[in-house]
Amino acid sequence: MNPTPTSQNQTHETLESEKVYRKGIVTVRDLIAPSAMQVQPRYLRLGSKFVSTLFVVSYPRYLNVGWFSPIINLSLPMDISMFFYPIDATVVLKQLRDKVGQIEAQLSLDEQHGAPRDPVRQTALRDIEKLRDDITQGIEHFFQFALYLTLYADTEKELNELSEHVEGLLGGKLVYSKRVMFQSEQGFNSTLPLGNDELFITFNFNTSPTASMFPFTSSELSSDNGILYGLNQHNNSLILFDRFSLQNANSV
């Protein structure tokens, strides 16, 4: 049965009335959205806040467990995103095999010419051989890893100072970072809780160094159940603790 023109008009009028009605309703999106957004080459203006994103360029040869804790526990308005892209072990092993061949050929050539021992190449050869063994045995896996930090401030000057402070902390660990230029919006989007990496600035990592920066060492003290004791002065998080869930129910 085909709808009559009268019923079609009534449906259309109902839809239009509903649109008009919805325009007058304040939604959650309206409440949490900033009043305006302005994109600049070095920063993003989000309402009254200035926003800038840092990305990590390079890492040292060794990373200690918990090296990222001082950054995580900073008392700063900051969003951190980590992206892990697994790489097929077959591809990695082939590339490592080719690299071993190049280093061994160079070492052999140096020996033929009577050149002094090159400790850098020999160390690299040992590291690659160990990594090949660990990947083959399934002990290690290989990833492309991306790390972004978005900072918030009330003024551009304060934002520059915060960025320099965080870059200095990272540089003290021999981890070098840079501010996003001409991609402020993409950098901000990459640290939203959406799982979208719009920058894709990655570094090759195996399992061990990747695990060293995972935020297991945060100074938060929180339980699923319990009472509110107060605020954590390290990172302004809530302290929720149920002392009766432990073997010894005292709060010392």
C-alpha positions in Angstrom: 0.0 0.0 0.0 1.5 3.3 -1.1 1.4 6.2 1.4 -1.0 9.0 0.5 0.2 12.6 0.0 -1.5 13.6 3.2 0.4 11.0 5.3 3.7 12.0 3.6 3.1 15.6 4.5 2.3 14.7 8.1 5.5 12.7 8.3 7.6 15.5 6.8 6.0 18.1 9.2 6.7 15.8 12.2 10.4 15.4 11.2 10.8 19.2 10.8 9.1 19.8 14.1 11.5 17.3 15.8 14.5 19.1 14.2 13.3 22.5 15.5 12.7 20.9 18.9 16.2 19.4 19.0 17.9 22.7 18.1 16.6 24.1 21.3 17.9 21.3 23.6 21.3 21.6 25.3 23.2 18.3 24.7 26.2 16.8 26.4 28.2 17.8 23.3 27.2 21.4 23.8 28.3 21.3 27.4 31.8 19.8 26.9 32.7 21.5 23.6 35.0 24.5 23.7 33.6 27.9 22.7 36.0 28.1 19.8 39.1 26.5 18.2 41.9 28.2 16.3 44.7 26.4 14.6 48.2 28.0 14.6 51.5 26.6 13.3 53.0 26.0 16.8 49.9 25.6 19.0 46.2 25.1 19.1 43.8 27.6 20.7 41.1 25.7 22.4 38.6 28.0 24.0 40.8 30.0 26.6 43.5 27.3 26.6 46.7 27.1 24.5 47.5 23.5 23.4 50.7 22.0 22.0 51.8 18.5 21.3 55.3 16.9 21.6 56.5 13.8 19.8 59.5 11.7 20.6 62.3 11.6 17.9 64.9 9.2 19.3 65.7 7.0 22.3 69.0 5.9 23.9 70.5 2.5 23.5 69.3 1.4 26.9 66.1 2.4 28.8 65.7 1.7 32.5 62.4 0.4 33.9 60.3 3.4 35.2 62.2 6.0 33.3 58.9 7.5 32.1 57.5 7.8 35.7 58.7 11.4 36.3 56.7 12.5 33.2 53.6 10.5 34.0 53.5 11.9 37.6 54.0 15.5 36.7 51.4 17.8 38.2 50.5 19.3 34.9 47.4 19.2 32.6 48.7 16.8 30.1 47.4 14.0 27.8 49.7 11.1 26.8 49.2 8.7 23.9 51.1 5.5 23.1 50.5 3.6 19.8 51.9 0.1 19.2 52.1 -1.3 15.7 53.2 -5.0 15.7 55.6 -6.0 12.8 55.7 -9.4 11.3 58.7 -11.4 12.7 59.6 -12.7 9.2 60.1 -9.2 7.8 62.2 -8.2 10.8 64.4 -11.3 10.7 65.1 -10.7 7.0 66.1 -7.1 7.6 68.3 -8.1 10.6 70.0 -10.8 8.5 70.8 -8.2 5.8 72.1 -5.8 8.5 74.3 -8.6 10.0 75.8 -9.2 6.5 76.6 -5.5 6.0 78.3 -5.2 9.4 80.3 -8.4 9.0 81.4 -7.4 5.5 82.6 -4.0 6.9 84.4 -5.6 9.8 86.1 -8.1 7.4 87.1 -5.2 5.1 88.6 -3.3 8.0 90.6 -6.3 9.1 92.0 -6.8 5.7 93.2 -3.2 5.6 94.7 -3.5 9.0 92.3 -0.9 10.5 91.9 -0.8 14.2 89.0 -2.6 15.9 85.7 -0.8 15.6 83.9 -1.3 19.0 80.7 0.4 17.8 80.2 -2.0 14.9 81.1 -5.0 17.0 78.6 -4.0 19.7 75.9 -3.5 17.1 76.7 -6.9 15.7 76.3 -8.6 19.1 73.1 -6.7 19.8 71.6 -7.7 16.4 72.5 -11.3 16.8 71.0 -11.5 20.3 67.8 -9.8 19.0 67.6 -12.3 16.2 67.8 -15.2 18.6 65.2 -13.7 20.9 62.7 -13.0 18.1 63.2 -16.5 16.7 62.6 -18.1 20.1 59.5 -15.8 20.7 61.1 -14.1 23.7 61.0 -10.7 21.9 58.5 -9.1 19.5 59.0 -6.1 17.3 56.9 -3.0 17.1 56.7 0.4 15.6 56.0 2.7 18.6 54.7 6.2 18.7 54.6 8.5 21.8 52.8 11.8 22.0 52.3 14.3 24.8 49.8 17.2 24.6 50.3 20.1 27.1 47.7 22.7 28.1 48.4 26.3 29.4 46.5 29.6 29.9 49.0 31.7 27.9 51.4 31.1 25.0 54.4 32.0 27.2 53.3 29.5 29.9 52.9 26.8 27.1 56.4 27.5 25.8 57.8 27.1 29.3 55.9 23.9 30.0 57.1 22.5 26.6 60.7 23.3 27.4 60.4 21.8 30.9 59.0 18.5 29.6 61.6 18.4 26.7 64.3 19.0 29.3 63.1 16.1 31.5 63.0 13.8 28.5 66.4 15.1 27.3 67.8 14.3 30.7 67.0 10.6 29.9 68.6 11.0 26.4 65.1 10.9 24.9 64.8 13.6 22.4 61.5 15.2 21.5 60.1 18.0 19.3 57.0 20.1 19.2 54.6 19.5 16.4 54.7 22.2 13.7 51.9 22.9 11.2 50.1 19.8 12.5 48.7 21.2 15.8 45.2 19.8 15.2 46.5 16.4 14.1 48.7 16.3 17.2 45.8 17.2 19.5 43.5 14.5 17.8 46.2 11.9 18.3 46.1 12.3 22.1 42.3 12.2 22.4 40.9 8.9 23.8 39.8 7.8 20.3 42.8 5.6 19.3 43.5 7.6 16.1 47.1 8.3 15.3 47.0 11.2 12.8 50.8 11.9 13.1 52.3 8.4 12.7 55.8 9.4 13.9 57.1 6.0 14.9 60.3 4.4 16.3 61.3 0.7 16.0 61.2 -1.1 19.3 61.4 -4.6 20.6 59.4 -5.8 23.6 61.8 -5.0 26.5 62.3 -1.2 25.9 58.6 -0.9 25.1 57.6 -2.4 28.4 60.0 -0.1 30.3 57.8 3.0 29.5 54.4 1.5 30.1 52.8 3.4 33.1 52.8 0.6 35.6 54.8 2.7 38.0 52.3 5.6 38.4 52.1 7.0 41.9 48.3 6.6 42.0 46.8 4.9 45.1 43.3 3.8 44.1 41.1 0.7 44.7 38.0 -0.5 43.0 36.2 -0.2 46.4 36.9 1.8 49.5 36.5 5.3 50.8 37.9 8.6 49.6 41.0 9.6 51.7 41.9 12.8 49.7 43.9 14.0 46.8 47.3 12.6 45.6 49.7 15.5 45.7 51.9 14.0 43.0 49.2 14.0 40.2 46.0 15.4 41.8 44.2 12.0 41.4 41.8 10.7 44.0 43.0 8.3 46.7 40.4 5.5 47.1 41.5 2.8 49.5 39.8 -0.1 51.2 42.1 -1.2 54.0 39.8 -4.0 55.1 40.5 -5.8 51.8 44.1 -6.5 52.9 45.4 -9.2 55.2 46.4 -6.6 57.8 43.6 -4.1 58.1 45.5 -1.1 59.4 46.1 2.1 57.4 49.7 2.7 58.4 
